[in-house]
Amino acid sequence: MNNVELKKKVAETMDNIINAKGFAAPVDVLIDIGILSRKDYDDWRSGRVPYLERVCRANLSKLSLVMHEVRSYSAKNSLKPSWTAYMHKGKPLRFSKSSDEKIERSYATHYVQKKLADQP
């Protein structure tokens, strides 16, 4: 998939996820566009994979593009960012090999429709 197709696919996927659940997580997008399998995601969540990017079926350039497009879509559609802890047995799960805080925070940020975010 070229970058133009990937950008379009991310936007369509974000639309579908937001309409279905009212929020979207980057991992949901990665699964829906075929970069991350459900099995690999489950293995990561269970602590059997050291970091999420290791099992993604895309290079870091494509992953970076997907993450950028998720953030761009969210800004254009006035979604509220909400950091979410991903834990296993009381320890945080890693998303990237580098464990760079900015990258980790980006993967762990969910984007919520304002009307849901504003409910008590």
MOPAC internal coordinates of N, CA, C and O (Angstrom, degrees):
PM7 1SCF
backbone

  N    0.0000 0     0.00 0     0.00 0    0    0    0
  C    1.4526 1     0.00 0     0.00 0    1    0    0
  C    1.5321 1   107.75 1     0.00 0    2    1    0
  O    1.2310 1   120.58 1   -53.25 1    3    2    1
  N    1.3279 1   116.50 1   126.75 1    3    2    1
  C    1.4628 1   118.96 1   178.98 1    5    3    2
  C    1.5358 1   109.98 1   -79.16 1    6    5    3
  O    1.2310 1   120.70 1    -7.21 1    7    6    5
  N    1.3288 1   116.26 1   172.79 1    7    6    5
  C    1.4638 1   120.47 1  -174.10 1    9    7    6
  C    1.5306 1   113.19 1   -63.59 1   10    9    7
  O    1.2310 1   119.95 1   142.73 1   11   10    9
  N    1.3137 1   117.70 1   -37.27 1   11   10    9
  C    1.4712 1   120.54 1   178.94 1   13   11   10
  C    1.5327 1   109.97 1   -64.58 1   14   13   11
  O    1.2310 1   120.79 1   134.41 1   15   14   13
  N    1.3237 1   116.10 1   -45.59 1   15   14   13
  C    1.4666 1   120.60 1   178.29 1   17   15   14
  C    1.5285 1   110.79 1   -63.68 1   18   17   15
  O    1.2310 1   120.96 1   140.38 1   19   18   17
  N    1.3196 1   115.76 1   -39.62 1   19   18   17
  C    1.4622 1   120.43 1  -179.58 1   21   19   18
  C    1.5279 1   111.24 1   -64.58 1   22   21   19
  O    1.2310 1   120.23 1   136.86 1   23   22   21
  N    1.3221 1   117.17 1   -43.14 1   23   22   21
  C    1.4692 1   120.89 1   178.10 1   25   23   22
  C    1.5317 1   110.41 1   -60.06 1   26   25   23
  O    1.2310 1   120.97 1   135.12 1   27   26   25
  N    1.3302 1   115.75 1   -44.88 1   27   26   25
  C    1.4696 1   120.37 1   179.52 1   29   27   26
  C    1.5204 1   110.47 1   -63.29 1   30   29   27
  O    1.2310 1   120.27 1   137.37 1   31   30   29
  N    1.3235 1   117.09 1   -42.63 1   31   30   29
  C    1.4671 1   122.07 1  -179.66 1   33   31   30
  C    1.5270 1   111.06 1   -63.57 1   34   33   31
  O    1.2310 1   120.27 1   139.43 1   35   34   33
  N    1.3293 1   117.08 1   -40.57 1   35   34   33
  C    1.4674 1   120.36 1   178.20 1   37   35   34
  C    1.5249 1   110.10 1   -62.70 1   38   37   35
  O    1.2310 1   119.76 1   134.54 1   39   38   37
  N    1.3208 1   118.07 1   -45.46 1   39   38   37
  C    1.4684 1   121.32 1   179.84 1   41   39   38
  C    1.5284 1   111.43 1   -62.07 1   42   41   39
  O    1.2310 1   120.15 1   135.36 1   43   42   41
  N    1.3303 1   117.31 1   -44.64 1   43   42   41
  C    1.4623 1   120.92 1   178.40 1   45   43   42
  C    1.5289 1   110.89 1   -62.57 1   46   45   43
  O    1.2310 1   120.90 1   138.09 1   47   46   45
  N    1.3156 1   115.88 1   -41.91 1   47   46   45
  C    1.4588 1   120.87 1  -179.79 1   49   47   46
  C    1.5171 1   110.92 1   -65.50 1   50   49   47
  O    1.2310 1   120.47 1   136.39 1   51   50   49
  N    1.3279 1   116.70 1   -43.61 1   51   50   49
  C    1.4684 1   120.13 1   177.69 1   53   51   50
  C    1.5316 1   110.11 1   -60.08 1   54   53   51
  O    1.2310 1   120.20 1   135.97 1   55   54   53
  N    1.3318 1   117.22 1   -44.03 1   55   54   53
  C    1.4720 1   121.16 1   176.65 1   57   55   54
  C    1.5231 1   110.75 1   -54.91 1   58   57   55
  O    1.2310 1   120.83 1   129.73 1   59   58   57
  N    1.3238 1   116.02 1   -50.27 1   59   58   57
  C    1.4672 1   120.97 1  -177.19 1   61   59   58
  C    1.5266 1   112.07 1   -62.88 1   62   61   59
  O    1.2310 1   120.42 1   135.40 1   63   62   61
  N    1.3161 1   116.80 1   -44.60 1   63   62   61
  C    1.4670 1   120.15 1  -177.73 1   65   63   62
  C    1.5266 1   110.59 1   -67.93 1   66   65   63
  O    1.2310 1   120.14 1   134.99 1   67   66   65
  N    1.3222 1   117.34 1   -45.01 1   67   66   65
  C    1.4728 1   121.09 1   179.82 1   69   67   66
  C    1.5238 1   110.11 1   -61.81 1   70   69   67
  O    1.2310 1   120.36 1   136.66 1   71   70   69
  N    1.3248 1   116.92 1   -43.34 1   71   70   69
  C    1.4706 1   119.84 1   179.54 1   73   71   70
  C    1.5289 1   112.12 1   -64.94 1   74   73   71
  O    1.2310 1   120.54 1   147.08 1   75   74   73
  N    1.3288 1   116.58 1   -32.92 1   75   74   73
  C    1.4671 1   120.26 1  -178.39 1   77   75   74
  C    1.5262 1   112.89 1   -81.60 1   78   77   75
  O    1.2310 1   120.25 1   138.70 1   79   78   77
  N    1.3344 1   117.12 1   -41.30 1   79   78   77
  C    1.4696 1   120.05 1  -171.16 1   81   79   78
  C    1.5225 1   114.68 1  -116.74 1   82   81   79
  O    1.2310 1   119.97 1   162.42 1   83   82   81
  N    1.3262 1   117.65 1   -17.58 1   83   82   81
  C    1.4604 1   120.13 1  -177.27 1   85   83   82
  C    1.5207 1   113.32 1    86.73 1   86   85   83
  O    1.2310 1   120.32 1   175.58 1   87   86   85
  N    1.3076 1   116.99 1    -4.42 1   87   86   85
  C    1.4670 1   122.03 1   176.23 1   89   87   86
  C    1.5180 1   108.39 1  -154.14 1   90   89   87
  O    1.2310 1   120.98 1   -18.88 1   91   90   89
  N    1.3306 1   115.73 1   161.12 1   91   90   89
  C    1.4605 1   120.43 1   178.02 1   93   91   90
  C    1.5172 1   109.32 1  -137.25 1   94   93   91
  O    1.2310 1   121.36 1   -38.62 1   95   94   93
  N    1.3150 1   115.00 1   141.38 1   95   94   93
  C    1.4582 1   122.34 1   175.25 1   97   95   94
  C    1.5254 1   107.88 1  -113.38 1   98   97   95
  O    1.2310 1   119.98 1   -35.93 1   99   98   97
  N    1.3251 1   117.64 1   144.07 1   99   98   97
  C    1.4671 1   119.18 1   177.83 1  101   99   98
  C    1.5297 1   113.36 1   -53.15 1  102  101   99
  O    1.2310 1   119.97 1   142.66 1  103  102  101
  N    1.3287 1   117.66 1   -37.34 1  103  102  101
  C    1.4708 1   118.82 1   179.67 1  105  103  102
  C    1.5297 1   111.00 1   -64.16 1  106  105  103
  O    1.2310 1   119.81 1   145.83 1  107  106  105
  N    1.3252 1   117.96 1   -34.17 1  107  106  105
  C    1.4662 1   120.88 1   176.50 1  109  107  106
  C    1.5304 1   110.18 1   -62.72 1  110  109  107
  O    1.2310 1   120.99 1   137.42 1  111  110  109
  N    1.3217 1   115.70 1   -42.58 1  111  110  109
  C    1.4639 1   120.63 1   179.29 1  113  111  110
  C    1.5272 1   109.84 1   -63.57 1  114  113  111
  O    1.2310 1   120.40 1   133.45 1  115  114  113
  N    1.3338 1   116.85 1   -46.55 1  115  114  113
  C    1.4662 1   120.68 1  -179.90 1  117  115  114
  C    1.5277 1   111.57 1   -59.00 1  118  117  115
  O    1.2310 1   120.37 1   140.83 1  119  118  117
  N    1.3187 1   116.89 1   -39.17 1  119  118  117
  C    1.4594 1   120.99 1   178.23 1  121  119  118
  C    1.5324 1   110.08 1   -68.11 1  122  121  119
  O    1.2310 1   120.72 1   131.73 1  123  122  121
  N    1.3148 1   116.23 1   -48.27 1  123  122  121
  C    1.4714 1   119.89 1  -175.86 1  125  123  122
  C    1.5301 1   113.49 1   -65.16 1  126  125  123
  O    1.2310 1   119.73 1   149.26 1  127  126  125
  N    1.3259 1   118.12 1   -30.74 1  127  126  125
  C    1.4661 1   119.20 1  -179.76 1  129  127  126
  C    1.5300 1   112.36 1   -91.60 1  130  129  127
  O    1.2310 1   120.63 1  -179.58 1  131  130  129
  N    1.3279 1   116.40 1     0.42 1  131  130  129
  C    1.4577 1   120.57 1   172.91 1  133  131  130
  C    1.5219 1   116.30 1    89.54 1  134  133  131
  O    1.2310 1   120.07 1  -169.91 1  135  134  133
  N    1.3114 1   117.47 1    10.09 1  135  134  133
  C    1.4711 1   120.61 1   178.28 1  137  135  134
  C    1.5218 1   110.97 1   -82.05 1  138  137  135
  O    1.2310 1   120.53 1   153.47 1  139  138  137
  N    1.3070 1   116.60 1   -26.53 1  139  138  137
  C    1.4616 1   122.15 1  -178.65 1  141  139  138
  C    1.5234 1   108.66 1  -130.29 1  142  141  139
  O    1.2310 1   120.67 1   -51.73 1  143  142  141
  N    1.3191 1   116.32 1   128.27 1  143  142  141
  C    1.4648 1   118.96 1   177.81 1  145  143  142
  C    1.5259 1   109.53 1   -82.77 1  146  145  143
  O    1.2310 1   120.81 1   -25.60 1  147  146  145
  N    1.2989 1   116.05 1   154.40 1  147  146  145
  C    1.4744 1   121.10 1   177.44 1  149  147  146
  C    1.5297 1   110.04 1   -60.95 1  150  149  147
  O    1.2310 1   120.18 1   140.51 1  151  150  149
  N    1.3453 1   117.27 1   -39.49 1  151  150  149
  C    1.4635 1   120.79 1   179.61 1  153  151  150
  C    1.5289 1   110.80 1   -62.79 1  154  153  151
  O    1.2310 1   120.46 1   134.25 1  155  154  153
  N    1.3393 1   116.72 1   -45.75 1  155  154  153
  C    1.4682 1   120.09 1   179.63 1  157  155  154
  C    1.5245 1   111.00 1   -64.66 1  158  157  155
  O    1.2310 1   120.66 1   142.06 1  159  158  157
  N    1.3251 1   116.33 1   -37.94 1  159  158  157
  C    1.4630 1   119.85 1   176.27 1  161  159  158
  C    1.5284 1   110.14 1   -62.12 1  162  161  159
  O    1.2310 1   120.47 1   133.61 1  163  162  161
  N    1.3167 1   116.71 1   -46.39 1  163  162  161
  C    1.4643 1   120.74 1   179.39 1  165  163  162
  C    1.5306 1   111.40 1   -62.67 1  166  165  163
  O    1.2310 1   120.36 1   140.41 1  167  166  165
  N    1.3275 1   116.93 1   -39.59 1  167  166  165
  C    1.4659 1   120.31 1   176.80 1  169  167  166
  C    1.5218 1   111.00 1   -62.29 1  170  169  167
  O    1.2310 1   120.52 1   138.47 1  171  170  169
  N    1.3237 1   116.60 1   -41.53 1  171  170  169
  C    1.4737 1   120.75 1   177.53 1  173  171  170
  C    1.5280 1   110.90 1   -64.05 1  174  173  171
  O    1.2310 1   120.67 1   133.13 1  175  174  173
  N    1.3273 1   116.32 1   -46.87 1  175  174  173
  C    1.4762 1   120.48 1   179.97 1  177  175  174
  C    1.5213 1   111.53 1   -61.65 1  178  177  175
  O    1.2310 1   120.46 1   152.19 1  179  178  177
  N    1.3240 1   116.73 1   -27.81 1  179  178  177
  C    1.4646 1   121.54 1   179.63 1  181  179  178
  C    1.5207 1   112.78 1   -88.36 1  182  181  179
  O    1.2310 1   120.13 1  -178.15 1  183  182  181
  N    1.3293 1   117.36 1     1.85 1  183  182  181
  C    1.4529 1   121.09 1   177.30 1  185  183  182
  C    1.5260 1   114.88 1    83.04 1  186  185  183
  O    1.2310 1   120.02 1  -169.91 1  187  186  185
  N    1.3321 1   117.56 1    10.09 1  187  186  185
  C    1.4655 1   120.60 1  -178.91 1  189  187  186
  C    1.5316 1   112.45 1   -86.53 1  190  189  187
  O    1.2310 1   120.33 1   171.69 1  191  190  189
  N    1.3184 1   116.97 1    -8.31 1  191  190  189
  C    1.4620 1   122.96 1   177.99 1  193  191  190
  C    1.5255 1   106.85 1  -122.97 1  194  193  191
  O    1.2310 1   119.55 1   -49.40 1  195  194  193
  N    1.3433 1   118.46 1   130.60 1  195  194  193
  C    1.4594 1   120.28 1  -174.19 1  197  195  194
  C    1.5345 1   115.10 1   -65.80 1  198  197  195
  O    1.2310 1   120.12 1   146.90 1  199  198  197
  N    1.3285 1   117.38 1   -33.10 1  199  198  197
  C    1.4636 1   121.11 1   177.20 1  201  199  198
  C    1.5298 1   108.76 1  -156.56 1  202  201  199
  O    1.2310 1   120.86 1   -31.73 1  203  202  201
  N    1.3209 1   115.96 1   148.27 1  203  202  201
  C    1.4675 1   122.31 1  -171.78 1  205  203  202
  C    1.5287 1   113.46 1   -60.36 1  206  205  203
  O    1.2310 1   120.07 1   136.40 1  207  206  205
  N    1.3311 1   117.47 1   -43.60 1  207  206  205
  C    1.4625 1   119.65 1  -176.54 1  209  207  206
  C    1.5320 1   112.55 1   -58.70 1  210  209  207
  O    1.2310 1   120.30 1   156.74 1  211  210  209
  N    1.3113 1   117.02 1   -23.26 1  211  210  209
  C    1.4638 1   120.89 1  -179.51 1  213  211  210
  C    1.5297 1   112.04 1   -62.04 1  214  213  211
  O    1.2310 1   119.90 1   148.19 1  215  214  213
  N    1.3213 1   117.80 1   -31.81 1  215  214  213
  C    1.4600 1   121.11 1  -177.01 1  217  215  214
  C    1.5298 1   113.43 1  -105.04 1  218  217  215
  O    1.2310 1   120.38 1  -173.77 1  219  218  217
  N    1.3253 1   116.88 1     6.23 1  219  218  217
  C    1.4665 1   120.24 1   176.56 1  221  219  218
  C    1.5204 1   109.40 1   -78.87 1  222  221  219
  O    1.2310 1   121.32 1   -40.20 1  223  222  221
  N    1.3189 1   115.07 1   139.80 1  223  222  221
  C    1.4687 1   121.62 1  -178.02 1  225  223  222
  C    1.5230 1   110.87 1   -94.06 1  226  225  223
  O    1.2310 1   121.42 1  -124.95 1  227  226  225
  N    1.3275 1   114.89 1    55.05 1  227  226  225
  C    1.4651 1   121.89 1   177.18 1  229  227  226
  C    1.5185 1   107.39 1  -160.67 1  230  229  227
  O    1.2310 1   120.88 1   -26.13 1  231  230  229
  N    1.3122 1   115.92 1   153.87 1  231  230  229
  C    1.4563 1   118.67 1   177.17 1  233  231  230
  C    1.5346 1   110.09 1   -77.89 1  234  233  231
  O    1.2310 1   120.80 1    -8.76 1  235  234  233
  N    1.3187 1   116.08 1   171.24 1  235  234  233
  C    1.4659 1   120.13 1  -175.86 1  237  235  234
  C    1.5219 1   112.55 1   -63.62 1  238  237  235
  O    1.2310 1   120.23 1   150.41 1  239  238  237
  N    1.3141 1   117.17 1   -29.59 1  239  238  237
  C    1.4664 1   120.81 1   177.59 1  241  239  238
  C    1.5310 1   110.35 1   -64.42 1  242  241  239
  O    1.2310 1   120.37 1   134.15 1  243  242  241
  N    1.3348 1   116.89 1   -45.85 1  243  242  241
  C    1.4742 1   120.99 1   178.43 1  245  243  242
  C    1.5238 1   110.86 1   -66.20 1  246  245  243
  O    1.2310 1   120.53 1   138.67 1  247  246  245
  N    1.3356 1   116.60 1   -41.33 1  247  246  245
  C    1.4716 1   119.44 1   178.01 1  249  247  246
  C    1.5185 1   110.81 1   -61.66 1  250  249  247
  O    1.2310 1   120.71 1   138.15 1  251  250  249
  N    1.3112 1   116.25 1   -41.85 1  251  250  249
  C    1.4596 1   120.76 1   178.24 1  253  251  250
  C    1.5314 1   110.81 1   -61.76 1  254  253  251
  O    1.2310 1   120.43 1   138.33 1  255  254  253
  N    1.3224 1   116.79 1   -41.67 1  255  254  253
  C    1.4668 1   121.17 1   177.90 1  257  255  254
  C    1.5224 1   110.53 1   -62.65 1  258  257  255
  O    1.2310 1   119.92 1   135.15 1  259  258  257
  N    1.3116 1   117.77 1   -44.85 1  259  258  257
  C    1.4669 1   121.25 1   178.83 1  261  259  258
  C    1.5336 1   109.78 1   -59.40 1  262  261  259
  O    1.2310 1   120.50 1   132.46 1  263  262  261
  N    1.3212 1   116.64 1   -47.54 1  263  262  261
  C    1.4689 1   120.29 1  -178.45 1  265  263  262
  C    1.5298 1   110.72 1   -62.98 1  266  265  263
  O    1.2310 1   120.27 1   139.92 1  267  266  265
  N    1.3220 1   117.09 1   -40.08 1  267  266  265
  C    1.4654 1   120.96 1   177.26 1  269  267  266
  C    1.5232 1   110.70 1   -62.40 1  270  269  267
  O    1.2310 1   120.65 1   136.41 1  271  270  269
  N    1.3158 1   116.36 1   -43.59 1  271  270  269
  C    1.4680 1   120.27 1  -179.29 1  273  271  270
  C    1.5334 1   111.90 1   -67.53 1  274  273  271
  O    1.2310 1   119.86 1   144.68 1  275  274  273
  N    1.3215 1   117.87 1   -35.32 1  275  274  273
  C    1.4640 1   121.17 1   175.82 1  277  275  274
  C    1.5333 1   109.22 1   -61.74 1  278  277  275
  O    1.2310 1   120.50 1   133.42 1  279  278  277
  N    1.3288 1   116.66 1   -46.58 1  279  278  277
  C    1.4707 1   120.36 1   179.84 1  281  279  278
  C    1.5294 1   111.24 1   -65.46 1  282  281  279
  O    1.2310 1   120.56 1   138.54 1  283  282  281
  N    1.3329 1   116.54 1   -41.46 1  283  282  281
  C    1.4710 1   120.64 1   179.52 1  285  283  282
  C    1.5265 1   111.43 1   -63.16 1  286  285  283
  O    1.2310 1   120.84 1   133.52 1  287  286  285
  N    1.3177 1   116.01 1   -46.48 1  287  286  285
  C    1.4628 1   120.76 1   178.01 1  289  287  286
  C    1.5255 1   109.68 1   -57.87 1  290  289  287
  O    1.2310 1   120.95 1   135.60 1  291  290  289
  N    1.3035 1   115.78 1   -44.40 1  291  290  289
  C    1.4655 1   121.00 1  -177.57 1  293  291  290
  C    1.5196 1   111.50 1   -63.56 1  294  293  291
  O    1.2310 1   120.35 1   138.53 1  295  294  293
  N    1.3180 1   116.94 1   -41.47 1  295  294  293
  C    1.4620 1   120.42 1   178.44 1  297  295  294
  C    1.5311 1   110.81 1   -66.21 1  298  297  295
  O    1.2310 1   120.36 1   135.65 1  299  298  297
  N    1.3359 1   116.91 1   -44.35 1  299  298  297
  C    1.4682 1   121.34 1  -179.42 1  301  299  298
  C    1.5235 1   112.06 1   -63.79 1  302  301  299
  O    1.2310 1   120.77 1   150.23 1  303  302  301
  N    1.3256 1   116.13 1   -29.77 1  303  302  301
  C    1.4626 1   120.38 1  -176.33 1  305  303  302
  C    1.5291 1   113.09 1  -104.68 1  306  305  303
  O    1.2310 1   120.88 1  -163.55 1  307  306  305
  N    1.3183 1   115.93 1    16.45 1  307  306  305
  C    1.4697 1   123.07 1   175.85 1  309  307  306
  C    1.5281 1   113.10 1    52.59 1  310  309  307
  O    1.2310 1   120.87 1  -137.77 1  311  310  309
  N    1.3225 1   115.95 1    42.23 1  311  310  309
  C    1.4602 1   119.81 1   176.05 1  313  311  310
  C    1.5313 1   108.49 1   -84.70 1  314  313  311
  O    1.2310 1   121.01 1   -33.87 1  315  314  313
  N    1.3010 1   115.66 1   146.13 1  315  314  313
  C    1.4587 1   120.82 1  -178.54 1  317  315  314
  C    1.5349 1   109.65 1   -91.31 1  318  317  315
  O    1.2310 1   120.20 1   -55.49 1  319  318  317
  N    1.3460 1   117.22 1   124.51 1  319  318  317
  C    1.4666 1   118.92 1   176.78 1  321  319  318
  C    1.5216 1   110.86 1   -72.81 1  322  321  319
  O    1.2310 1   120.61 1   -40.35 1  323  322  321
  N    1.3028 1   116.45 1   139.65 1  323  322  321
  C    1.4631 1   122.09 1  -179.69 1  325  323  322
  C    1.5288 1   108.52 1  -141.83 1  326  325  323
  O    1.2310 1   120.81 1   -67.64 1  327  326  325
  N    1.3302 1   116.05 1   112.36 1  327  326  325
  C    1.4584 1   120.20 1  -179.67 1  329  327  326
  C    1.5221 1   109.45 1   -68.98 1  330  329  327
  O    1.2310 1   120.55 1   -40.44 1  331  330  329
  N    1.3074 1   116.56 1   139.56 1  331  330  329
  C    1.4559 1   122.56 1  -179.15 1  333  331  330
  C    1.5259 1   109.49 1  -129.62 1  334  333  331
  O    1.2310 1   120.48 1   -48.50 1  335  334  333
  N    1.3166 1   116.68 1   131.50 1  335  334  333
  C    1.4655 1   120.71 1   178.50 1  337  335  334
  C    1.5216 1   109.55 1   -78.12 1  338  337  335
  O    1.2310 1   120.66 1   -49.99 1  339  338  337
  N    1.3025 1   116.34 1   130.01 1  339  338  337
  C    1.4623 1   122.77 1   173.03 1  341  339  338
  C    1.5225 1   106.22 1  -107.64 1  342  341  339
  O    1.2310 1   120.64 1   -68.23 1  343  342  341
  N    1.3121 1   116.39 1   111.77 1  343  342  341
  C    1.4585 1   121.52 1  -173.03 1  345  343  342
  C    1.5319 1   110.82 1  -126.15 1  346  345  343
  O    1.2310 1   121.92 1   -25.16 1  347  346  345
  N    1.3324 1   113.93 1   154.84 1  347  346  345
  C    1.4616 1   121.69 1   171.22 1  349  347  346
  C    1.5208 1   107.19 1  -142.36 1  350  349  347
  O    1.2310 1   121.29 1   -60.01 1  351  350  349
  N    1.3231 1   115.14 1   119.99 1  351  350  349
  C    1.4633 1   121.86 1  -179.27 1  353  351  350
  C    1.5308 1   112.11 1    52.08 1  354  353  351
  O    1.2310 1   121.46 1  -137.16 1  355  354  353
  N    1.3279 1   114.80 1    42.84 1  355  354  353
  C    1.4602 1   120.55 1   176.00 1  357  355  354
  C    1.5119 1   115.83 1    79.56 1  358  357  355
  O    1.2310 1   119.91 1  -178.67 1  359  358  357
  N    1.3175 1   117.78 1     1.33 1  359  358  357
  C    1.4630 1   121.24 1   179.83 1  361  359  358
  C    1.5203 1   109.39 1  -115.61 1  362  361  359
  O    1.2310 1   120.47 1   -36.57 1  363  362  361
  N    1.3312 1   116.70 1   143.43 1  363  362  361
  C    1.4716 1   118.75 1   179.11 1  365  363  362
  C    1.5199 1   111.42 1   -68.44 1  366  365  363
  O    1.2310 1   121.31 1   -39.59 1  367  366  365
  N    1.3171 1   115.11 1   140.41 1  367  366  365
  C    1.4611 1   121.13 1   174.58 1  369  367  366
  C    1.5243 1   108.88 1   -82.15 1  370  369  367
  O    1.2310 1   120.89 1   -33.18 1  371  370  369
  N    1.3088 1   115.91 1   146.82 1  371  370  369
  C    1.4672 1   121.48 1   178.53 1  373  371  370
  C    1.5242 1   109.53 1   -96.65 1  374  373  371
  O    1.2310 1   121.79 1   -37.44 1  375  374  373
  N    1.3213 1   114.18 1   142.56 1  375  374  373
  C    1.4600 1   120.42 1   175.78 1  377  375  374
  C    1.5239 1   111.71 1   -98.47 1  378  377  375
  O    1.2310 1   120.64 1   144.74 1  379  378  377
  N    1.3420 1   116.38 1   -35.26 1  379  378  377
  C    1.4609 1   120.79 1  -173.75 1  381  379  378
  C    1.5229 1   111.96 1  -122.34 1  382  381  379
  O    1.2310 1   121.09 1   -22.68 1  383  382  381
  N    1.3142 1   115.52 1   157.32 1  383  382  381
  C    1.4609 1   120.77 1   177.60 1  385  383  382
  C    1.5268 1   110.62 1   -63.91 1  386  385  383
  O    1.2310 1   120.81 1   141.35 1  387  386  385
  N    1.3364 1   116.07 1   -38.65 1  387  386  385
  C    1.4650 1   120.97 1  -176.71 1  389  387  386
  C    1.5221 1   113.30 1   -74.91 1  390  389  387
  O    1.2310 1   120.15 1   157.27 1  391  390  389
  N    1.3106 1   117.31 1   -22.73 1  391  390  389
  C    1.4734 1   123.31 1  -173.95 1  393  391  390
  C    1.5222 1   112.37 1    59.71 1  394  393  391
  O    1.2310 1   120.46 1  -156.44 1  395  394  393
  N    1.3185 1   116.73 1    23.56 1  395  394  393
  C    1.4681 1   121.82 1   177.79 1  397  395  394
  C    1.5279 1   108.85 1   -58.47 1  398  397  395
  O    1.2310 1   120.53 1   -50.01 1  399  398  397
  N    1.3209 1   116.58 1   129.99 1  399  398  397
  C    1.4650 1   120.50 1  -174.13 1  401  399  398
  C    1.5254 1   112.93 1   -59.46 1  402  401  399
  O    1.2310 1   120.05 1   140.80 1  403  402  401
  N    1.3157 1   117.51 1   -39.20 1  403  402  401
  C    1.4663 1   120.65 1  -179.73 1  405  403  402
  C    1.5320 1   110.98 1   -64.54 1  406  405  403
  O    1.2310 1   120.68 1   137.57 1  407  406  405
  N    1.3192 1   116.30 1   -42.43 1  407  406  405
  C    1.4701 1   120.81 1   179.31 1  409  407  406
  C    1.5311 1   110.09 1   -67.14 1  410  409  407
  O    1.2310 1   120.60 1   134.87 1  411  410  409
  N    1.3157 1   116.46 1   -45.13 1  411  410  409
  C    1.4634 1   121.05 1   179.84 1  413  411  410
  C    1.5339 1   110.46 1   -59.65 1  414  413  411
  O    1.2310 1   120.53 1   134.87 1  415  414  413
  N    1.3220 1   116.60 1   -45.13 1  415  414  413
  C    1.4694 1   121.33 1  -179.56 1  417  415  414
  C    1.5226 1   110.59 1   -63.82 1  418  417  415
  O    1.2310 1   120.35 1   141.76 1  419  418  417
  N    1.3182 1   116.94 1   -38.24 1  419  418  417
  C    1.4602 1   120.94 1  -179.43 1  421  419  418
  C    1.5268 1   111.51 1   -62.43 1  422  421  419
  O    1.2310 1   120.42 1   133.91 1  423  422  421
  N    1.3140 1   116.80 1   -46.09 1  423  422  421
  C    1.4662 1   120.54 1   178.41 1  425  423  422
  C    1.5256 1   112.18 1   -65.78 1  426  425  423
  O    1.2310 1   120.48 1   146.67 1  427  426  425
  N    1.3331 1   116.69 1   -33.33 1  427  426  425
  C    1.4652 1   120.82 1  -174.75 1  429  427  426
  C    1.5263 1   113.32 1   -87.78 1  430  429  427
  O    1.2310 1   120.18 1  -178.51 1  431  430  429
  N    1.3178 1   117.27 1     1.49 1  431  430  429
  C    1.4582 1   120.36 1  -179.84 1  433  431  430
  C    1.5272 1   110.44 1   -91.10 1  434  433  431
  O    1.2310 1   121.12 1   -57.04 1  435  434  433
  N    1.3135 1   115.47 1   122.96 1  435  434  433
  C    1.4592 1   121.87 1   173.79 1  437  435  434
  C    1.5216 1   107.40 1   -95.88 1  438  437  435
  O    1.2310 1   120.38 1   -24.86 1  439  438  437
  N    1.3106 1   116.88 1   155.14 1  439  438  437
  C    1.4566 1   121.88 1  -178.56 1  441  439  438
  C    1.5194 1   108.65 1  -119.49 1  442  441  439
  O    1.2310 1   121.16 1   -56.48 1  443  442  441
  N    1.3299 1   115.38 1   123.52 1  443  442  441
  C    1.4571 1   122.95 1  -169.32 1  445  443  442
  C    1.5164 1   110.69 1  -115.70 1  446  445  443
  O    1.2310 1   120.79 1   -40.73 1  447  446  445
  N    1.3327 1   116.09 1   139.27 1  447  446  445
  C    1.4645 1   120.06 1   174.09 1  449  447  446
  C    1.5168 1   107.71 1   -60.81 1  450  449  447
  O    1.2310 1   120.67 1   -40.07 1  451  450  449
  N    1.3207 1   116.32 1   139.93 1  451  450  449
  C    1.4711 1   121.00 1  -177.78 1  453  451  450
  C    1.5125 1   112.46 1   -56.40 1  454  453  451
  O    1.2310 1   119.78 1   138.68 1  455  454  453
  N    1.3276 1   118.02 1   -41.32 1  455  454  453
  C    1.4592 1   119.68 1  -177.35 1  457  455  454
  C    1.5334 1   111.50 1   -63.36 1  458  457  455
  O    1.2310 1   119.94 1   146.91 1  459  458  457
  N    1.3421 1   117.72 1   -33.09 1  459  458  457
  C    1.4620 1   120.30 1   175.19 1  461  459  458
  C    1.5151 1   110.88 1   -75.24 1  462  461  459
  O    1.2310 1   120.77 1   140.59 1  463  462  461
  N    1.3250 1   116.14 1   -39.41 1  463  462  461
  C    1.4633 1   120.95 1  -178.02 1  465  463  462
  C    1.5301 1   111.35 1   -66.83 1  466  465  463
  O    1.2310 1   120.21 1   151.89 1  467  466  465
  N    1.3193 1   117.21 1   -28.11 1  467  466  465
  C    1.4590 1   120.74 1  -177.40 1  469  467  466
  C    1.5156 1   113.88 1   -86.13 1  470  469  467
  O    1.2310 1   119.82 1   172.43 1  471  470  469
  N    1.3214 1   117.94 1    -7.57 1  471  470  469
  C    1.4705 1   120.34 1   178.75 1  473  471  470
  C    1.5132 1   109.95 1   -73.56 1  474  473  471
  O    1.2310 1   120.24 1   -35.79 1  475  474  473
  N    1.3324 1   117.15 1   144.21 1  475  474  473
  C    1.4718 1   119.65 1  -179.69 1  477  475  474
  C    1.5222 1   112.29 1   -70.45 1  478  477  475
  O    1.2310 1   120.10 1   180.00 1  479  478  477

